[in-house]
Amino acid sequence: MTTDPRNFIESAELGNIEESVAGIEAPGLNLDQLPPAVVSGTTLIDFSQVPSMAVRAGVSEAMLFASRVATTSMTGDDDEDDWLAAYTSNLSNLGFNVAGTAITKSTFKKTGVEVHKAIIPFLTIAFGGAAIGPVILAGLKNLQDMNADQPWITLFDRETRRFNASEMHFAAVSSTNIDTTIRYAVARLHVQQQTTSILFFKLTKAEAEFESSTKTLTANNSLLALMESALRTKLAALATSFIAEAKL
């Protein structure tokens, strides 16, 4: 059954907006002039290959919307797999074609490895090479020189905490005049203990479980433009706090 994205946007529940943004002091952000990298809900997005500001706004708002609706729909019996399935379904309902999903399970066996360094090889392969998603890859390599209290890191870290796992989402976006393609990678870690920020903690166990999922999302630019105003209206109070500038 095909879902009309406009009906889905209007009818979906976003949860308690006031509690969602409490305690987060994100920088001011112009949704019509998004930078090359942003944190939108659960996802760190690389827009360096997307010149169109309208496409940047549409993708950012769609991912934020899909994330919030998935979170609101969860019940006490659901887990991280249920959340990811709901999130992916929401993106499909917004008109994204989801294809090429591959799931890999592995372990980190080295001790003292910082997570942001450990996932760089995975992301490089998932994106299809270092030329795709360069802002994300460069940012991860330089994280040790950054302030852990920056708003985008605080937002990204909080959104990765889900059920009993930490799940980090990365999206490398490119576009033509007709459509937009997103290489989407999810890294999920299961560890017994972690420090304040998932991106900075070191793996101190003998090994930690690691699951990765990669997929390709495509969307028509005309549809993105059509949805953008409806998404912006629906998200309203959330948008500028949860689509935070990522100073990479």
TORPA-4810 file (N, C-alpha, C, O; in nm, 3 decimals):
<nodes>
NODE_1_0.084_-0.119_0.000_0.000_0.000_0.000_0.088_0.124_0.000_0.181_0.135_0.080_M
NODE_2_0.058_0.218_-0.088_0.135_0.342_-0.098_0.080_0.445_-0.001_-0.041_0.468_0.006_T
NODE_3_0.170_0.508_0.074_0.131_0.610_0.171_0.154_0.748_0.111_0.260_0.774_0.054_T
NODE_4_0.056_0.835_0.123_0.071_0.973_0.079_0.158_1.045_0.183_0.115_1.059_0.297_D
NODE_5_0.278_1.093_0.146_0.366_1.158_0.244_0.299_1.273_0.316_0.324_1.293_0.435_P
NODE_6_0.215_1.350_0.248_0.151_1.465_0.313_0.056_1.421_0.423_0.052_1.482_0.530_R
NODE_7_-0.022_1.315_0.398_-0.112_1.262_0.500_-0.034_1.205_0.617_-0.072_1.222_0.733_N
NODE_8_0.077_1.138_0.586_0.160_1.081_0.691_0.217_1.191_0.781_0.218_1.177_0.903_F
NODE_9_0.265_1.298_0.721_0.322_1.409_0.797_0.218_1.471_0.889_0.246_1.499_1.005_I
NODE_10_0.099_1.492_0.837_-0.006_1.559_0.914_-0.057_1.473_1.029_-0.095_1.526_1.134_E
NODE_11_-0.059_1.341_1.012_-0.122_1.254_1.112_-0.023_1.196_1.213_-0.066_1.146_1.318_S
NODE_12_0.107_1.201_1.185_0.205_1.136_1.273_0.221_1.208_1.405_0.209_1.331_1.413_A
NODE_13_0.249_1.131_1.512_0.271_1.186_1.645_0.420_1.205_1.669_0.500_1.115_1.642_E
NODE_14_0.457_1.324_1.722_0.598_1.356_1.746_0.636_1.348_1.893_0.753_1.364_1.926_L
NODE_15_0.542_1.324_1.981_0.573_1.316_2.123_0.580_1.452_2.187_0.540_1.553_2.127_G
NODE_16_0.632_1.456_2.309_0.640_1.580_2.387_0.758_1.663_2.341_0.873_1.633_2.376_N
NODE_17_0.733_1.768_2.265_0.840_1.850_2.209_0.916_1.923_2.317_1.039_1.931_2.310_I
NODE_18_0.848_1.976_2.418_0.916_2.055_2.520_1.021_1.974_2.593_1.132_2.023_2.616_E
NODE_19_0.989_1.848_2.629_1.086_1.765_2.699_1.198_1.723_2.607_1.310_1.701_2.652_E
NODE_20_1.169_1.712_2.478_1.269_1.665_2.384_1.386_1.760_2.373_1.499_1.716_2.352_S
NODE_21_1.363_1.890_2.385_1.469_1.987_2.365_1.522_2.042_2.495_1.611_2.128_2.493_V
NODE_22_1.472_1.997_2.608_1.514_2.052_2.736_1.662_2.028_2.759_1.712_1.918_2.736_A
NODE_23_1.731_2.130_2.805_1.871_2.118_2.842_1.968_2.126_2.726_2.089_2.119_2.748_G
NODE_24_1.920_2.141_2.605_2.009_2.149_2.489_2.016_2.292_2.440_1.914_2.352_2.407_I
NODE_25_2.137_2.345_2.435_2.155_2.481_2.385_2.225_2.476_2.249_2.346_2.496_2.239_E
NODE_26_2.145_2.449_2.146_2.201_2.441_2.012_2.220_2.581_1.955_2.148_2.673_1.992_A
NODE_27_2.318_2.597_1.864_2.340_2.729_1.806_2.225_2.769_1.715_2.150_2.683_1.667_P
NODE_28_2.212_2.900_1.692_2.111_2.944_1.598_2.137_2.885_1.461_2.253_2.869_1.421_G
NODE_29_2.031_2.854_1.389_2.047_2.785_1.262_1.943_2.831_1.163_1.824_2.835_1.195_L
NODE_30_1.987_2.867_1.043_1.897_2.906_0.935_1.872_2.782_0.850_1.962_2.735_0.781_N
NODE_31_1.750_2.730_0.853_1.719_2.608_0.779_1.728_2.626_0.629_1.733_2.528_0.554_L
NODE_32_1.731_2.750_0.583_1.746_2.775_0.440_1.893_2.786_0.398_1.923_2.799_0.279_D
NODE_33_1.983_2.780_0.495_2.126_2.790_0.466_2.203_2.690_0.552_2.291_2.729_0.628_Q
NODE_34_2.169_2.562_0.540_2.235_2.460_0.622_2.380_2.442_0.580_2.411_2.446_0.461_L
NODE_35_2.470_2.421_0.676_2.612_2.402_0.646_2.639_2.264_0.585_2.546_2.185_0.573_P
NODE_36_2.765_2.235_0.547_2.796_2.107_0.483_2.775_1.985_0.570_2.767_1.873_0.519_P
NODE_37_2.765_2.004_0.701_2.739_1.890_0.789_2.647_1.934_0.901_2.666_2.040_0.961_A
NODE_38_2.545_1.851_0.931_2.453_1.881_1.039_2.421_1.753_1.114_2.435_1.643_1.061_V
NODE_39_2.377_1.769_1.239_2.319_1.659_1.315_2.169_1.677_1.311_2.116_1.779_1.356_V
NODE_40_2.099_1.578_1.257_1.954_1.585_1.247_1.896_1.463_1.318_1.896_1.353_1.264_S
NODE_41_1.846_1.485_1.440_1.794_1.373_1.517_1.903_1.273_1.547_1.999_1.305_1.618_G
NODE_42_1.890_1.153_1.494_1.986_1.045_1.520_2.107_1.048_1.428_2.201_0.971_1.448_T
NODE_43_2.107_1.134_1.327_2.199_1.118_1.215_2.295_1.234_1.196_2.254_1.350_1.199_T
NODE_44_2.422_1.202_1.176_2.522_1.299_1.134_2.527_1.295_0.982_2.564_1.193_0.923_L
NODE_45_2.490_1.406_0.919_2.472_1.410_0.773_2.581_1.493_0.707_2.612_1.604_0.752_I
NODE_46_2.638_1.439_0.600_2.737_1.510_0.519_2.670_1.561_0.392_2.630_1.483_0.306_D
NODE_47_2.656_1.694_0.382_2.592_1.757_0.267_2.693_1.820_0.171_2.655_1.901_0.087_F
NODE_48_2.820_1.785_0.183_2.922_1.853_0.103_2.903_1.833_-0.047_2.954_1.913_-0.126_S
NODE_49_2.829_1.728_-0.087_2.804_1.701_-0.230_2.664_1.743_-0.272_2.614_1.700_-0.375_Q
NODE_50_2.600_1.829_-0.190_2.464_1.875_-0.220_2.462_2.027_-0.224_2.457_2.090_-0.118_V
NODE_51_2.466_2.087_-0.342_2.466_2.234_-0.349_2.331_2.297_-0.319_2.326_2.413_-0.276_P
NODE_52_2.222_2.224_-0.339_2.089_2.280_-0.322_2.051_2.292_-0.175_2.045_2.191_-0.104_S
NODE_53_2.025_2.413_-0.129_1.983_2.434_0.009_1.845_2.375_0.035_1.816_2.330_0.146_M
NODE_54_1.760_2.373_-0.066_1.626_2.315_-0.052_1.636_2.165_-0.026_1.562_2.111_0.056_A
NODE_55_1.726_2.097_-0.098_1.745_1.954_-0.078_1.802_1.928_0.061_1.759_1.835_0.130_V
NODE_56_1.900_2.008_0.104_1.957_1.991_0.238_1.849_2.002_0.344_1.843_1.920_0.436_R
NODE_57_1.764_2.102_0.331_1.657_2.122_0.430_1.559_2.005_0.428_1.520_1.956_0.533_A
NODE_58_1.519_1.961_0.308_1.422_1.852_0.298_1.473_1.723_0.357_1.399_1.655_0.429_G
NODE_59_1.599_1.687_0.328_1.656_1.564_0.382_1.669_1.573_0.534_1.634_1.479_0.605_V
NODE_60_1.720_1.686_0.584_1.739_1.703_0.729_1.607_1.691_0.804_1.598_1.621_0.905_S
NODE_61_1.506_1.759_0.754_1.377_1.757_0.822_1.310_1.620_0.812_1.244_1.577_0.907_E
NODE_62_1.327_1.552_0.700_1.268_1.419_0.684_1.329_1.321_0.783_1.258_1.240_0.843_A
NODE_63_1.461_1.327_0.801_1.527_1.235_0.893_1.491_1.266_1.038_1.472_1.175_1.119_M
NODE_64_1.482_1.394_1.071_1.439_1.432_1.205_1.297_1.384_1.232_1.269_1.330_1.338_L
NODE_65_1.210_1.405_1.136_1.070_1.365_1.150_1.058_1.214_1.168_0.988_1.167_1.257_F
NODE_66_1.128_1.137_1.083_1.122_0.991_1.090_1.172_0.942_1.224_1.118_0.846_1.280_A
NODE_67_1.276_1.006_1.277_1.333_0.968_1.405_1.236_0.994_1.520_1.216_0.908_1.605_S
NODE_68_1.177_1.113_1.521_1.084_1.149_1.629_0.960_1.061_1.628_0.913_1.019_1.734_R
NODE_69_0.906_1.031_1.510_0.787_0.947_1.501_0.819_0.805_1.547_0.738_0.742_1.615_V
NODE_70_0.937_0.755_1.511_0.977_0.621_1.555_0.988_0.615_1.707_0.940_0.520_1.769_A
NODE_71_1.051_0.716_1.767_1.067_0.718_1.912_0.932_0.724_1.983_0.911_0.655_2.083_T
NODE_72_0.842_0.805_1.932_0.710_0.820_1.994_0.628_0.691_1.984_0.544_0.665_2.071_T
NODE_73_0.651_0.612_1.881_0.571_0.491_1.859_0.616_0.372_1.944_0.547_0.271_1.949_S
NODE_74_0.733_0.382_2.010_0.785_0.268_2.084_0.704_0.240_2.211_0.652_0.332_2.275_M
NODE_75_0.695_0.111_2.246_0.627_0.066_2.368_0.728_-0.003_2.458_0.845_-0.017_2.422_T
NODE_76_0.683_-0.045_2.576_0.774_-0.107_2.673_0.833_-0.238_2.626_0.937_-0.280_2.678_G
NODE_77_0.771_-0.304_2.530_0.821_-0.433_2.481_0.913_-0.419_2.361_0.969_-0.519_2.315_D
NODE_78_0.931_-0.299_2.310_1.012_-0.279_2.189_1.161_-0.270_2.224_1.198_-0.242_2.337_D
NODE_79_1.244_-0.295_2.122_1.388_-0.284_2.141_1.448_-0.204_2.026_1.375_-0.147_1.945_D
NODE_80_1.582_-0.200_2.019_1.649_-0.118_1.919_1.618_-0.163_1.775_1.618_-0.081_1.684_E
NODE_81_1.592_-0.294_1.755_1.556_-0.340_1.622_1.418_-0.289_1.580_1.396_-0.254_1.464_D
NODE_82_1.327_-0.285_1.677_1.193_-0.232_1.647_1.202_-0.084_1.612_1.134_-0.036_1.521_D
NODE_83_1.288_-0.011_1.685_1.301_0.132_1.657_1.358_0.154_1.517_1.308_0.238_1.442_W
NODE_84_1.462_0.079_1.481_1.523_0.096_1.349_1.427_0.059_1.238_1.426_0.123_1.133_L
NODE_85_1.348_-0.044_1.260_1.248_-0.084_1.159_1.144_0.026_1.142_1.103_0.056_1.030_A
NODE_86_1.100_0.087_1.254_1.002_0.195_1.246_1.061_0.316_1.177_0.993_0.381_1.096_A
NODE_87_1.184_0.348_1.207_1.251_0.463_1.146_1.261_0.446_0.995_1.230_0.537_0.918_Y
NODE_88_1.305_0.327_0.952_1.318_0.299_0.809_1.183_0.304_0.740_1.170_0.356_0.630_T
NODE_89_1.080_0.249_0.807_0.945_0.251_0.751_0.895_0.395_0.736_0.830_0.428_0.637_S
NODE_90_0.926_0.479_0.834_0.884_0.619_0.827_0.948_0.690_0.709_0.882_0.770_0.641_N
NODE_91_1.075_0.663_0.683_1.142_0.724_0.568_1.075_0.677_0.438_1.060_0.755_0.343_L
NODE_92_1.037_0.550_0.434_0.966_0.499_0.315_0.833_0.571_0.298_0.795_0.606_0.186_S
NODE_93_0.763_0.595_0.408_0.635_0.665_0.402_0.651_0.809_0.357_0.556_0.870_0.307_N
NODE_94_0.771_0.864_0.374_0.798_1.000_0.328_0.845_1.004_0.182_0.877_1.110_0.130_L
NODE_95_0.848_0.888_0.118_0.882_0.884_-0.023_1.023_0.840_-0.056_1.062_0.842_-0.173_G
NODE_96_1.101_0.801_0.044_1.236_0.752_0.018_1.231_0.605_-0.023_1.160_0.525_0.038_F
NODE_97_1.306_0.570_-0.126_1.321_0.431_-0.165_1.441_0.374_-0.091_1.552_0.426_-0.102_N
NODE_98_1.419_0.267_-0.015_1.524_0.207_0.067_1.567_0.076_0.000_1.484_-0.011_-0.024_V
NODE_99_1.696_0.064_-0.029_1.744_-0.055_-0.100_1.884_-0.092_-0.052_1.954_-0.012_0.010_A
NODE_100_1.921_-0.215_-0.083_2.058_-0.259_-0.062_2.100_-0.272_0.083_2.216_-0.250_0.115_G
NODE_101_2.007_-0.309_0.173_2.043_-0.321_0.314_2.129_-0.443_0.338_2.096_-0.553_0.294_T
NODE_102_2.240_-0.424_0.409_2.330_-0.534_0.446_2.368_-0.518_0.592_2.405_-0.409_0.636_A
NODE_103_2.360_-0.628_0.668_2.391_-0.624_0.811_2.511_-0.713_0.838_2.518_-0.827_0.792_I
NODE_104_2.606_-0.660_0.914_2.728_-0.733_0.949_2.746_-0.729_1.100_2.729_-0.624_1.162_T
NODE_105_2.780_-0.843_1.159_2.809_-0.850_1.301_2.956_-0.886_1.320_3.007_-0.979_1.257_K
NODE_106_3.024_-0.812_1.408_3.164_-0.837_1.430_3.200_-0.792_1.571_3.113_-0.752_1.648_S
NODE_107_3.326_-0.798_1.605_3.371_-0.755_1.737_3.498_-0.673_1.724_3.576_-0.690_1.630_T
NODE_108_3.517_-0.582_1.820_3.645_-0.514_1.835_3.725_-0.595_1.937_3.678_-0.619_2.048_F
NODE_109_3.844_-0.638_1.900_3.923_-0.721_1.991_4.041_-0.645_2.053_4.106_-0.697_2.143_K
NODE_110_4.068_-0.525_2.007_4.176_-0.446_2.063_4.126_-0.366_2.182_4.012_-0.320_2.182_K
NODE_111_4.209_-0.349_2.281_4.174_-0.266_2.396_4.231_-0.127_2.377_4.329_-0.107_2.305_T
NODE_112_4.168_-0.030_2.443_4.218_0.107_2.436_4.192_0.175_2.303_4.257_0.275_2.272_G
NODE_113_4.099_0.123_2.224_4.068_0.183_2.095_3.951_0.280_2.111_3.847_0.242_2.164_V
NODE_114_3.968_0.404_2.067_3.860_0.501_2.075_3.758_0.470_1.967_3.794_0.439_1.853_E
NODE_115_3.631_0.480_2.003_3.524_0.437_1.912_3.527_0.513_1.780_3.512_0.453_1.674_V
NODE_116_3.546_0.645_1.786_3.540_0.722_1.661_3.650_0.681_1.565_3.634_0.693_1.444_H
NODE_117_3.763_0.632_1.618_3.870_0.584_1.530_3.838_0.443_1.477_3.868_0.410_1.363_K
NODE_118_3.776_0.363_1.563_3.748_0.225_1.524_3.646_0.215_1.412_3.650_0.121_1.333_A
NODE_119_3.553_0.312_1.403_3.448_0.301_1.301_3.485_0.370_1.170_3.410_0.360_1.073_I
NODE_120_3.599_0.439_1.164_3.638_0.505_1.039_3.654_0.405_0.924_3.601_0.430_0.816_I
NODE_121_3.725_0.292_0.943_3.735_0.195_0.832_3.599_0.143_0.786_3.576_0.126_0.667_P
NODE_122_3.508_0.118_0.882_3.374_0.072_0.847_3.301_0.175_0.763_3.240_0.140_0.662_F
NODE_123_3.305_0.302_0.803_3.234_0.406_0.729_3.295_0.427_0.591_3.222_0.451_0.495_L
NODE_124_3.427_0.419_0.581_3.492_0.437_0.451_3.442_0.333_0.352_3.415_0.365_0.236_T
NODE_125_3.430_0.209_0.398_3.378_0.102_0.311_3.230_0.123_0.284_3.185_0.108_0.170_I
NODE_126_3.154_0.159_0.386_3.009_0.176_0.370_2.976_0.287_0.272_2.879_0.276_0.196_A
NODE_127_3.054_0.393_0.273_3.029_0.506_0.184_3.083_0.481_0.043_3.051_0.556_-0.049_F
NODE_128_3.164_0.377_0.026_3.218_0.346_-0.106_3.348_0.417_-0.136_3.382_0.437_-0.253_G
NODE_129_3.420_0.456_-0.031_3.548_0.524_-0.051_3.555_0.655_0.024_3.453_0.713_0.062_G
NODE_130_3.678_0.702_0.045_3.699_0.824_0.124_3.648_0.950_0.055_3.633_1.053_0.120_A
NODE_131_3.622_0.943_-0.078_3.574_1.061_-0.150_3.427_1.090_-0.119_3.379_1.200_-0.148_A
NODE_132_3.356_0.994_-0.061_3.214_1.011_-0.027_3.203_1.028_0.124_3.261_0.950_0.200_I
NODE_133_3.131_1.129_0.166_3.121_1.157_0.309_3.248_1.213_0.368_3.281_1.180_0.482_G
NODE_134_3.322_1.298_0.295_3.453_1.345_0.344_3.445_1.428_0.471_3.537_1.425_0.553_P
NODE_135_3.337_1.504_0.489_3.326_1.588_0.609_3.310_1.501_0.733_3.371_1.530_0.837_V
NODE_136_3.230_1.395_0.724_3.212_1.304_0.837_3.344_1.235_0.870_3.384_1.231_0.987_I
NODE_137_3.412_1.181_0.770_3.535_1.108_0.794_3.643_1.199_0.852_3.714_1.160_0.944_L
NODE_138_3.654_1.319_0.798_3.753_1.413_0.850_3.719_1.453_0.993_3.808_1.466_1.078_A
NODE_139_3.590_1.471_1.021_3.548_1.509_1.155_3.580_1.402_1.256_3.625_1.433_1.367_G
NODE_140_3.556_1.275_1.222_3.587_1.166_1.313_3.737_1.157_1.339_3.779_1.130_1.452_L
NODE_141_3.817_1.179_1.236_3.962_1.174_1.253_4.012_1.285_1.345_4.113_1.269_1.414_K
NODE_142_3.940_1.398_1.346_3.985_1.514_1.424_3.911_1.531_1.557_3.928_1.633_1.624_N
NODE_143_3.831_1.433_1.595_3.750_1.448_1.716_3.833_1.471_1.842_3.790_1.541_1.933_L
NODE_144_3.954_1.413_1.847_4.034_1.428_1.967_4.074_1.573_1.991_4.113_1.608_2.102_Q
NODE_145_4.066_1.658_1.889_4.101_1.799_1.903_3.980_1.888_1.928_3.993_2.010_1.935_D
NODE_146_3.862_1.826_1.943_3.739_1.904_1.955_3.690_1.907_2.098_3.730_1.825_2.181_M
NODE_147_3.605_2.001_2.127_3.547_2.019_2.259_3.426_1.926_2.273_3.329_1.937_2.198_N
NODE_148_3.433_1.835_2.369_3.325_1.738_2.387_3.194_1.802_2.429_3.089_1.739_2.422_A
NODE_149_3.198_1.928_2.471_3.076_1.997_2.514_3.010_2.075_2.402_2.911_2.144_2.426_D
NODE_150_3.061_2.067_2.280_2.996_2.136_2.169_2.854_2.083_2.152_2.831_1.963_2.165_Q
NODE_151_2.758_2.172_2.122_2.617_2.130_2.115_2.592_2.013_2.021_2.512_1.926_2.054_P
NODE_152_2.657_2.009_1.904_2.626_1.902_1.810_2.671_1.767_1.864_2.606_1.665_1.839_W
NODE_153_2.784_1.765_1.938_2.829_1.639_1.996_2.734_1.596_2.107_2.703_1.477_2.120_I
NODE_154_2.688_1.692_2.189_2.593_1.662_2.295_2.464_1.604_2.238_2.413_1.504_2.288_T
NODE_155_2.412_1.666_2.133_2.290_1.617_2.069_2.310_1.479_2.008_2.228_1.389_2.028_L
NODE_156_2.419_1.463_1.935_2.444_1.337_1.867_2.462_1.225_1.968_2.410_1.115_1.950_F
NODE_157_2.536_1.253_2.076_2.559_1.152_2.177_2.427_1.110_2.244_2.402_0.991_2.262_D
NODE_158_2.343_1.207_2.279_2.217_1.175_2.345_2.128_1.092_2.254_2.063_0.998_2.301_R
NODE_159_2.124_1.125_2.126_2.036_1.054_2.034_2.087_0.913_2.003_2.010_0.830_1.956_E
NODE_160_2.216_0.885_2.029_2.267_0.750_2.002_2.224_0.652_2.110_2.224_0.531_2.086_T
NODE_161_2.187_0.701_2.228_2.152_0.612_2.338_2.011_0.559_2.318_1.914_0.634_2.327_R
NODE_162_2.001_0.430_2.292_1.870_0.373_2.264_1.862_0.233_2.322_1.938_0.145_2.283_R
NODE_163_1.770_0.212_2.416_1.753_0.083_2.480_1.886_0.041_2.545_1.940_0.117_2.626_F
NODE_164_1.940_-0.076_2.512_2.063_-0.122_2.575_2.183_-0.111_2.482_2.285_-0.177_2.504_N
NODE_165_2.171_-0.030_2.380_2.280_-0.017_2.284_2.304_0.130_2.252_2.218_0.215_2.277_A
NODE_166_2.420_0.159_2.197_2.447_0.291_2.142_2.453_0.276_1.991_2.531_0.197_1.938_S
NODE_167_2.369_0.353_1.923_2.351_0.336_1.780_2.379_0.467_1.709_2.306_0.565_1.729_E
NODE_168_2.482_0.471_1.628_2.523_0.594_1.559_2.486_0.585_1.411_2.516_0.485_1.345_M
NODE_169_2.421_0.689_1.360_2.377_0.693_1.221_2.457_0.798_1.145_2.481_0.908_1.193_H
NODE_170_2.499_0.761_1.025_2.576_0.851_0.939_2.517_0.848_0.798_2.482_0.742_0.748_F
NODE_171_2.507_0.965_0.736_2.450_0.973_0.601_2.537_1.061_0.513_2.562_1.177_0.546_A
NODE_172_2.581_1.007_0.402_2.656_1.082_0.302_2.562_1.107_0.183_2.519_1.012_0.117_A
NODE_173_2.531_1.233_0.156_2.427_1.268_0.059_2.489_1.328_-0.066_2.583_1.407_-0.059_V
NODE_174_2.436_1.290_-0.180_2.474_1.350_-0.308_2.347_1.370_-0.389_2.248_1.300_-0.367_S
NODE_175_2.350_1.463_-0.484_2.228_1.490_-0.559_2.259_1.534_-0.701_2.366_1.587_-0.730_S
NODE_176_2.161_1.511_-0.789_2.162_1.563_-0.926_2.047_1.663_-0.934_1.985_1.696_-0.833_T
NODE_177_2.018_1.710_-1.054_1.904_1.800_-1.070_1.771_1.729_-1.052_1.667_1.794_-1.034_N
NODE_178_1.773_1.594_-1.056_1.649_1.517_-1.053_1.627_1.449_-0.918_1.518_1.457_-0.861_I
NODE_179_1.729_1.381_-0.869_1.707_1.305_-0.746_1.826_1.314_-0.652_1.931_1.368_-0.686_D
NODE_180_1.805_1.259_-0.533_1.905_1.262_-0.426_1.932_1.120_-0.380_1.840_1.041_-0.362_T
NODE_181_2.060_1.088_-0.362_2.102_0.957_-0.315_2.173_0.970_-0.182_2.258_1.058_-0.164_T
NODE_182_2.139_0.883_-0.089_2.198_0.886_0.045_2.259_0.750_0.076_2.190_0.648_0.073_I
NODE_183_2.388_0.749_0.105_2.450_0.627_0.154_2.441_0.634_0.307_2.500_0.721_0.370_R
NODE_184_2.366_0.541_0.363_2.328_0.548_0.504_2.393_0.433_0.579_2.379_0.317_0.540_Y
NODE_185_2.463_0.464_0.685_2.532_0.363_0.764_2.493_0.374_0.910_2.485_0.484_0.965_A
NODE_186_2.468_0.260_0.972_2.432_0.254_1.114_2.535_0.167_1.185_2.560_0.053_1.145_V
NODE_187_2.594_0.220_1.291_2.689_0.145_1.373_2.629_0.128_1.512_2.597_0.227_1.577_A
NODE_188_2.614_0.004_1.557_2.554_-0.023_1.687_2.656_-0.096_1.774_2.711_-0.198_1.734_R
NODE_189_2.679_-0.043_1.893_2.773_-0.104_1.985_2.703_-0.150_2.111_2.616_-0.082_2.165_L
NODE_190_2.743_-0.270_2.158_2.693_-0.324_2.283_2.811_-0.334_2.379_2.900_-0.417_2.360_H
NODE_191_2.814_-0.250_2.481_2.920_-0.253_2.581_2.857_-0.242_2.719_2.748_-0.187_2.734_V
NODE_192_2.926_-0.296_2.820_2.871_-0.295_2.955_2.879_-0.158_3.019_2.789_-0.119_3.093_Q
NODE_193_2.984_-0.085_2.992_3.002_0.046_3.052_3.052_0.143_2.947_3.123_0.105_2.854_Q
NODE_194_3.014_0.269_2.962_3.063_0.372_2.872_3.069_0.504_2.947_2.994_0.526_3.042_Q
NODE_195_3.157_0.591_2.905_3.173_0.718_2.973_3.074_0.819_2.917_2.979_0.781_2.848_T
NODE_196_3.095_0.946_2.947_2.996_1.049_2.917_2.959_1.053_2.769_2.841_1.064_2.736_T
NODE_197_3.055_1.044_2.682_3.027_1.058_2.539_3.066_0.933_2.464_3.180_0.888_2.472_S
NODE_198_2.971_0.876_2.390_2.996_0.753_2.315_3.110_0.771_2.216_3.186_0.678_2.192_I
NODE_199_3.123_0.890_2.157_3.225_0.909_2.055_3.366_0.915_2.113_3.464_0.901_2.040_L
NODE_200_3.376_0.936_2.243_3.508_0.951_2.303_3.550_0.835_2.392_3.667_0.826_2.429_F
NODE_201_3.457_0.744_2.428_3.499_0.640_2.520_3.588_0.538_2.450_3.579_0.517_2.330_F
NODE_202_3.675_0.476_2.531_3.765_0.373_2.478_3.711_0.235_2.513_3.649_0.215_2.618_K
NODE_203_3.734_0.141_2.424_3.693_0.004_2.447_3.793_-0.062_2.540_3.905_-0.093_2.499_L
NODE_204_3.754_-0.084_2.665_3.846_-0.136_2.765_3.826_-0.285_2.790_3.909_-0.349_2.855_T
NODE_205_3.716_-0.341_2.739_3.695_-0.485_2.751_3.787_-0.558_2.654_3.849_-0.497_2.567_K
NODE_206_3.795_-0.690_2.670_3.874_-0.768_2.575_3.815_-0.757_2.435_3.887_-0.756_2.336_A
NODE_207_3.683_-0.748_2.430_3.619_-0.725_2.301_3.480_-0.669_2.324_3.423_-0.686_2.432_E
NODE_208_3.425_-0.602_2.224_3.290_-0.545_2.231_3.213_-0.584_2.106_3.270_-0.585_1.997_A
NODE_209_3.086_-0.615_2.122_3.004_-0.652_2.007_2.976_-0.531_1.920_2.953_-0.420_1.969_E
NODE_210_2.979_-0.553_1.790_2.959_-0.444_1.696_2.872_-0.493_1.581_2.902_-0.594_1.518_F
NODE_211_2.765_-0.421_1.554_2.678_-0.451_1.441_2.676_-0.331_1.348_2.672_-0.217_1.393_E
NODE_212_2.679_-0.357_1.220_2.672_-0.246_1.123_2.570_-0.278_1.015_2.554_-0.393_0.974_S
NODE_213_2.502_-0.174_0.972_2.402_-0.188_0.865_2.424_-0.076_0.765_2.440_0.040_0.803_S
NODE_214_2.424_-0.111_0.639_2.438_-0.009_0.534_2.323_-0.023_0.436_2.278_-0.134_0.406_T
NODE_215_2.277_0.090_0.386_2.168_0.089_0.289_2.178_0.214_0.202_2.250_0.308_0.235_K
NODE_216_2.107_0.214_0.092_2.101_0.328_0.003_1.959_0.381_-0.001_1.864_0.306_-0.023_T
NODE_217_1.944_0.512_0.021_1.814_0.578_0.014_1.814_0.670_-0.107_1.913_0.738_-0.134_L
NODE_218_1.704_0.674_-0.179_1.691_0.768_-0.291_1.557_0.839_-0.280_1.458_0.783_-0.232_T
NODE_219_1.555_0.963_-0.324_1.432_1.042_-0.321_1.431_1.139_-0.438_1.536_1.188_-0.480_A
NODE_220_1.315_1.167_-0.488_1.299_1.263_-0.596_1.305_1.405_-0.540_1.240_1.434_-0.440_N
NODE_221_1.382_1.491_-0.603_1.398_1.627_-0.552_1.268_1.706_-0.549_1.245_1.787_-0.459_N
NODE_222_1.183_1.682_-0.647_1.053_1.752_-0.650_0.968_1.712_-0.530_0.898_1.796_-0.472_S
NODE_223_0.974_1.582_-0.492_0.898_1.536_-0.377_0.955_1.595_-0.248_0.880_1.635_-0.159_L
NODE_224_1.088_1.602_-0.240_1.151_1.663_-0.123_1.106_1.808_-0.107_1.075_1.852_0.004_L
NODE_225_1.103_1.880_-0.216_1.062_2.020_-0.211_0.915_2.032_-0.170_0.878_2.124_-0.097_A
NODE_226_0.831_1.939_-0.218_0.689_1.941_-0.185_0.667_1.915_-0.036_0.580_1.976_0.026_L
NODE_227_0.746_1.824_0.021_0.730_1.787_0.162_0.789_1.890_0.257_0.745_1.902_0.371_M
NODE_228_0.889_1.964_0.211_0.969_2.046_0.302_0.887_2.144_0.384_0.907_2.154_0.505_E
NODE_229_0.796_2.216_0.322_0.718_2.314_0.397_0.628_2.247_0.499_0.610_2.299_0.609_S
NODE_230_0.570_2.131_0.463_0.483_2.059_0.556_0.564_2.005_0.674_0.518_2.010_0.788_A
NODE_231_0.684_1.955_0.646_0.770_1.905_0.754_0.813_2.019_0.845_0.814_2.004_0.968_L
NODE_232_0.848_2.132_0.788_0.893_2.245_0.869_0.782_2.294_0.961_0.806_2.327_1.077_R
NODE_233_0.660_2.298_0.909_0.546_2.341_0.990_0.521_2.242_1.104_0.496_2.283_1.217_T
NODE_234_0.526_2.113_1.073_0.499_2.010_1.173_0.607_2.008_1.282_0.576_1.993_1.400_K
NODE_235_0.733_2.022_1.240_0.843_2.013_1.335_0.859_2.141_1.418_0.892_2.135_1.536_L
NODE_236_0.834_2.254_1.356_0.835_2.386_1.421_0.940_2.398_1.531_1.056_2.427_1.503_A
NODE_237_0.899_2.377_1.657_0.987_2.401_1.772_1.108_2.309_1.775_1.208_2.342_1.838_A
NODE_238_1.100_2.194_1.708_1.212_2.100_1.712_1.324_2.135_1.615_1.441_2.110_1.644_L
NODE_239_1.291_2.192_1.504_1.383_2.196_1.391_1.518_2.258_1.422_1.620_2.195_1.397_A
NODE_240_1.521_2.381_1.476_1.648_2.448_1.493_1.730_2.392_1.608_1.851_2.415_1.615_T
NODE_241_1.667_2.317_1.701_1.742_2.256_1.809_1.797_2.118_1.773_1.905_2.080_1.818_S
NODE_242_1.724_2.045_1.692_1.765_1.910_1.658_1.835_1.899_1.523_1.891_1.794_1.492_F
NODE_243_1.835_2.003_1.444_1.918_2.007_1.324_2.028_2.106_1.356_2.022_2.223_1.317_I
NODE_244_2.127_2.060_1.426_2.230_2.148_1.481_2.352_2.152_1.391_2.387_2.052_1.327_A
NODE_245_2.415_2.265_1.386_2.534_2.279_1.304_2.646_2.191_1.357_2.680_2.197_1.475_E
NODE_246_2.703_2.111_1.270_2.815_2.025_1.308_2.944_2.092_1.266_2.977_2.095_1.147_A
NODE_247_3.016_2.146_1.360_3.139_2.222_1.328_3.254_2.124_1.308_3.335_2.102_1.399_K
NODE_248_3.259_2.066_1.189_3.363_1.968_1.158_3.480_2.033_1.084_3.577_1.965_1.050_L
</nodes>
